[in-house]
Amino acid sequence: MPGGDGLLSFDLHPDDKTPKDACGVFGVWAPGEEVAKLTYFGLYALQHRGQESAGIAVSNGQQVLVYKDMGLVSQVFDEAILESLVGHLAVGHCRYSTTGASVWANAQPTFRSTSAGGLALAHNGNLTNSADLVELAAKRAAEADLAESPGDRSSTNDTTLITRLLATYPDRSLLDAAQAVCAELRGAFSLVFMDEETLYAARDPQGIRPLVIGRLGAGWVVASENAALDIVGAEFVREVEPGELVALDGDGVRTRRFAPAEPKGCLFEFVYLSRPDTKISGRSVHETRVEVGRRLARDFPVEADLVIPVPESATPGAIGYAEESGIPYGHGLVKNSYVGRTFIQPSQTLRQLGIRLKYNPLREVIEGRRLVMVDDSIVRGNTQRALVRMLREAGAAEVHVRIASPPVKWPCFYGIDFASPKELIAAEQTVDEICASIGADSIGFISLDSLTEASGVPADRLCRACFDGSYPVPIPEAASRHGKFQLEVVGPPAGN
């Protein structure tokens, strides 16, 4: 089981760990609106991006107040709490830990008092130079003669480092400080932050993680995905550009560039991370996934009676496969969406049931049928192995597996918590060996070029590192060796 506070469980079975999502960020500047409730519903729309903790910071123009806790958005906030968060400006966050353990001290938004007032910040992504930033933060704090904040010792995430660095420019505006700090950051970062008056957003020069701007009446909204804009009634304006820093308030949108744009958007956002009703670079995620399914049917045809998805993210791919192949589409697996996203630890007896807690086969649909089972990706292979066995036990005559992404052979250092290289089945086995390992009658992976074409984004504008090992931002040894716990190993920033 993963480390953390001992309460929150994602892996009901130790050998069943799927890719964990990047975080979700949301911000709103809207005088006269209930900004805490807007942020709540924005985070609700982004819940798929992180389920470990959630938080909202609000400003009434005089002070910044932060409320955060472990759990889902609906577990952390209720009507009374939201009613108490009054203001015209808010930022919110739902977290899956990619740097720092899953504990309350690492929940976001982070907060820090500065010479100009309060600062609250939410971060989606993962920095690759956190160890260097620890030293830089200590040096800058010493030069500015700043006292250590209590959170500097208890927190071990890279977001706290960013917040600490922003506070080390007491003689500059927050916009000027952010321009300087963002130029020092490496890796993936989509930031939404605020002081008492203004909403800010920034995106790394590669634009690895998504970030969009929306218009809400006379106000502004920033979110990880445009689906969150739709939920709160905001109109999509544009993406935050790679290497861009923006300020949003009554004066409109003010923009600065802290680095040249070198676009490398995450291809895996199309595969798994983003909601199907989101658009990336103008391209519908749902349509991309359907097109991938069509391509799978053309590249890996098979005689079968039924196409079924592994719900939910593989559903569009299965629809595309069925459309292209002419094989009927059906639901052969029922998913319990809430298993693994709860504070209740499963007993050893339940844990032994493994994948059966998440999926249950419809025997009357499956029995005697030759099945094409479409899934979005394979990481360890344990889920697919269990599902194939489960379908056979339910009477399936054949099980042909089709995967709507290429083999995942390399870990991600930019905000997705994949397994370690030794645990990635495709890094250790050939396609034929994977097929035999999971017990399928056949298996087919979409090619990297075909997936890229389906996304509609040119290959040279995509990060495809988990598939091809080509990392657009160099990975220091500390990050590659220690992963998300590197700051636990390095230690928190030293005080003055």
N, C-alpha and C positions, 0 to 999 in steps of 0.2 A: 504494500500500500504506500502511496506517496506520503512524504513528510508534510507537516502543517500543524494545525492546532488540535489534531486528533478527533475532530468532529466531522469535517466535511469529506465525503467520499465520492470519488468519481469512478474508480475502477472496482466494480463489484467482484471482479475476478482479477487476481494479480497478473494474469497473463493476457488480459483483454484491455489493452490501452490503445485507444484511437488517437488521431491527431487532436490536440487541444487548441481551441481557437485563440486568435489574437483578442485583445480587449476591445471594448466599445467605448467611444467618447461622444459626448453631446454637450453643446453649449447654446445658450439663448440669451439675447439682449432684447427685451421687449417690455418697456415701461407700460404699466397698466394691465399686464397679463399675469396670470398665476404661473410664474416661471418655474417654480418647484414642481408643479403638476405637469407642466409641459416637459420638463426634463425627465420626470418619472416615466411618462409614456414614451419619450424618446429612447430611454434606456430599456424599457420593456421591448421595444422593437429591435433592440440590439442585444437582447439577452443571450442569443446564440453565440455571441462573441466572447462571453465570459460569465461564468456562474459561481465563482468563488466568493466574491464580495461586490458590494455596490455602495456608491456614495454620491451625495449632491452637496455642492457649495452654492450659497446664495449671497447676494449683496443688496442691501437697501440704500446704498449710496454712502453709508456711514461706516459700516463694518461688514466683514465677510464671515459667514457662519457655515461650518462644515458638519454634516452628519453622514457617517458611514458605518458599515458593519459587515460581518461575514454573512454570506448567503445570497439568495436570489433577490432581485429587485423587489418582488412582491413580499419577500420575507423581511427585508430590511425596513421598508417604508409602509406606513399605514396612513389613514386619513389625518389623524391627529398630528403626526410628525410633519406631513406635507403642509398642513395648515400653519404650522409654526415657522416654516421656512419662507419668510416673506421678503420680497425684494423685486427688483426690476431686471436682475441679471443672475444667471446661474450656469454652472458647469457640472456635468455628471460623468460617472464612470462605472462600468461593470467589468470586473477583472477576471482574467485567467493569468496566473503567474508565469511570466517568462524570464524575469530576473527577480530573485527573492522568494522566500518561502510563502506559503499561503497562510498568513497570520494577519491579525487585525492591524498591526503596525505598518503593514505593507499595503493596506487598502487605500484606495484613492477616491476623491482628489486629495493630493497632499496640500498642506497649508504651511505658510511661513509668514511671520511678520517682517516687514521690511521698513526701511527708513521712510518710505512713501505711504505705507499702509499695509493692508493684507494682500496676500497672493495665494491663490488656489489653482492647482494644475492637475490635469488628467492626461494620460499618455497611453497611446496605442502603438505597440512596436517593441523593439528591443535594441538597446545600444550595444555596440561591439567594443567600445573603448571605455567601459565603465571603470576599469582599474586605473586608467590614466586620469579619468575625471575625479576619482577619489583624491588623488594628489593635487590636481588643479583646484578643486574646491577648498582644500585645506590651505593651499598657498594663497588663493584669492581672499579667503576669510582673514588670514593673518595680515595681508597687506591692507585690507580695509578695516582691520581691528574690530572684527565682528565676533560676538559671543556665539557659542555653540547652541543650537536649538535642541530641545529635548528629543525631538524626533530623529535627529541625526544619528543617535546611538541605537535606537530601537528599530529603525527601518533599514532594510537591506535591499531596497529596489533601486533601479536606475532613475526612476521618476523623482525620488527624493534628492538625488544628486543634481538633477536639472533645476529643481526648485531652489536648492541651496546655492547653486551658481548664480541664478537670477538675482538672488538677494545680495550678492557681493559687489554690486555696482550702486552704492548708495548715492552717488552723484549723478546718476543717469535716470531717465524715465524708464518705465518697464519696457516700452517698445524698443528703446535704444539698447537696454540690457539684453533683451531677447535676441536682437540681431547679433550681438556679440557672442552670446552663449550658443545659439544654434549653429554658428559657424564652427564651434569646437566639438559638436556632437557627431558621432559616426554610427552608422547602422540605420535602423528603421525607427522613425519617430513621427507620428501624427499627434500634435499637441493641441489641446484646447485649454486655455487658462484665462484668468481674470484678476483684476484688482477691484476696487470699489465701484468703478465707473464704466470700465470698458471690457469687452470680450476680445480675446486674441486667439489666433490659430496659426500653426506652423507645420510644415511638412518637409521631411528630409529631401535632399537633392535628388534622390532616386525615386521618390514618391512610392516607396514599396507598399506602404499601407494606405488605404483610401481615406479621403477626407473631402467633404463637400460643403458648400455654402448655400443656404436657402433664405428666401425672403418670407417673413411672416407679418403681413400688414406693414406697419411702419418699423418693424423690428427685424432682427437677424437671427439665423440659426446656423450652427455648424455641427456636423455629425459624421460618423464613420461611413454611413451608407445613406443613399438618398431615400431608401425605404423608411428610415426614421423621420425624414422630412415629411413624407407623405402622411405618416401617422399623426403628426401634430398640425397638419394643414399648411405646411410651408411649401413654397414654390422653389424648385431647384433653380439656382442661378448659375453656378459653375463649380468645378473642382478647385480646391486650393492647389496651386501649381507646385511641382517639386522645387524645393529651394526657396519657397515663398513664405513670408511672414505677413499676416494681415491683422488689422485692428478694426473692430466693428462697434459702432455706437451711434449716437445722434448725428455725428458728422459723416456718416456713411462708412464706406470701406476704404481704409488706407492701407497701402501695400508697400512692402519692402522686400528686397531680394538679399538673402544672406549667402547664397551660393549659386553658381550656375546650375541650371536644370540638366540632369543626366537621367532621364526617365527609365526606371526598371521596375514597373509595377509587378506585384506578386501574381504569378500565373495560378497559384493554388487558390486564390480568392475565387476564381471562376469554378474551380473543381469542387470546393467544399466550404470555404469560410463564409462567403457572402450569402445573404438571403437570395432566393431565386427572383424576387421582385425588385432587386437592386440592379442598377446599371453601372458599369465600369468603363470609363473612356467612351461613353455613349453606347456601349454594347450591353444588351440584356443578358444577365447571368442565366436566366431561364432558357432563353433561346440558344445560348452557347451550349448549355448542357444537353438540350434536345438535339442539337446538331452533332455533338460528340456521340450521342447514341446512334444517330443515323450513320455516322462514319464507322462506328463499331460494327454495325450490321453489314455494311459493305465490305469491311476488311476481314471480319471474322463471322461469316455466315454459318449456320448450322440448321439441321432439320430438328424442329422442336414444336411443342404444342402450346407453350405459354411463355410469355416474357414477364418476369416479376422483378420489382426493385427491392433493394434493401433500403427501407424508408429511413429518412425522408429525402436526404440530399441526392440520392441516386434515382429518384422518381422521374425527373425530366429525361435522364439518359435512357431509362427503360422505355419511356414513351417514344423517344426517337428511334430506338432499336425496333420497337414493335411497328411503328409507322413504315420504316424503311424495309423491314423484312417481310411484312405482311402476317407475322405471327401475332395472334391475339395477345393483348396486354391484360394483366390481372394482378390482384393483390394476393400474394401467397403467404406474406408475413405481416403480422400485426405487431406494431411497436408500442411499447410503453415509454412515452417520451420523458417521463419523470424519474425513471430509475437512474440512479447514479448522480442525481442532482438534488440531494437531500441531506439533511443533517443526521439522519438515522443511519447508523452503521449496520450493514447486513451481518447476520450471524454467519458462523463458519458453514453451517448447513446450507444457508441461502447462497453463500459465496460459491459453494461447490456447484451450484446450478449454473453459474457463469452466465453465458449469453442468453439462457432461457428466461432470465429475469427481464431482458430487454426485448426479446422477440419471441413470438409464439406462432407456429405454422398453422395455416388453415388446411387441415387434412382433406376436407372435401374438395378443395380446389387443387391440391397437389397430387393426390393419390393417382398413380398410374400415368402421370404426365411426364413428358420430356420437358425440362425447364431450362430457360435461359435466365440466370440470376445476374442482374446488373448491380454493381456497387461502384461507389465513387473512387475508392482508392484501397490499396492494401499496404499496411504498415508492418505489423508483425505476422499477419496471416492467421492469428488465432480466431478472430471473429469469423472470417470466411470458412475456416476449418470447421468450426462449431456449427455454422449455418448449413453447410453442405451435409454434415452428418445429421442434423436435425431434419432437413428436407428428405433425406433418404429414409429416415425413421418414420416420416409421415407418409411414405409410400411413393416418393418420386422415382420414376423409372430412370431418368438421367438428369444430371445437373451440370450445365455448361455455364461457366463463370465469365462474365465480361466486365472489364474494369475501365471506368471512364477517365482514367489518367494513366500516364506512363508509370513504370515501376519507380517507387520512391527509394533512392539509393543513398541519399546524403541527408544529414540533419539540417534543420533550419536554425539560423542564428538571428532571424529578423522578426520574431514574434509568433512563431508556431512551435509548440512543444512536441516535436516528433520524438520517436524513440531514439536511443543512441545508435550509432552506426552498426554495432554488433547485433542489435536487436531488429534491424530492418531486414526483413526476409529477402528483399530483392538485392540487397548488398551482398548476401551470402549465397544465393541460389539462382540458377538459371530459370527461365520461364517454365520449362518442362519440369524442373524440380519443384517449383512452386505449385504447379498443377498437381503433381503427385502428393506433395505435402498436405495440401488442403483437401485432397480426395475428390477432386472434380473430374468430370469426364473430359473436359477441355477448358482452356482458359485463353483469353485474349485481352491484351492491353492496348489502348489507343496509343498511337505513336506520338512522340513529342512534337513533331512537325504538324501532325494533324490536329492535335489539341491547340497548338498555337494558332493555326489557321482558323479554327472554329471560334477562337476568342476575338478575332478581328483586330488584334493588336500586333504590330510587327515584332518579330523575334528580338530585334535589338533594343526594344523598349520594354522588355519583360525580364523579371528575375525568374529563372527556371532552375535555380541552384539545387533544389531537392531532387530534381530529375537528372540534371547533367553535371552537377558539381562545380559549376562556374559561378562563383560568388562575386556579385558586383561591388561589394564593400569588403576589404580584407578582414579576415577573422584572426584576432590575436590568440596566442596560445592559451591565455587564461580563460578566455571565453569558450574555446573549443574543448578545453580539458574539464572545466568545472560546470559549464552550462549555466542553468538558471541560478545555481547556488554560488556563483563566483564571488559575490560580495560577502557571503557568509565566510568564504575562505580568505578573501583579501582583508575583510574587516571593514567596519563603518568608517566614515571620514573622521580623522582626528580633530579634536577641538584645538583652540588656541593655547 
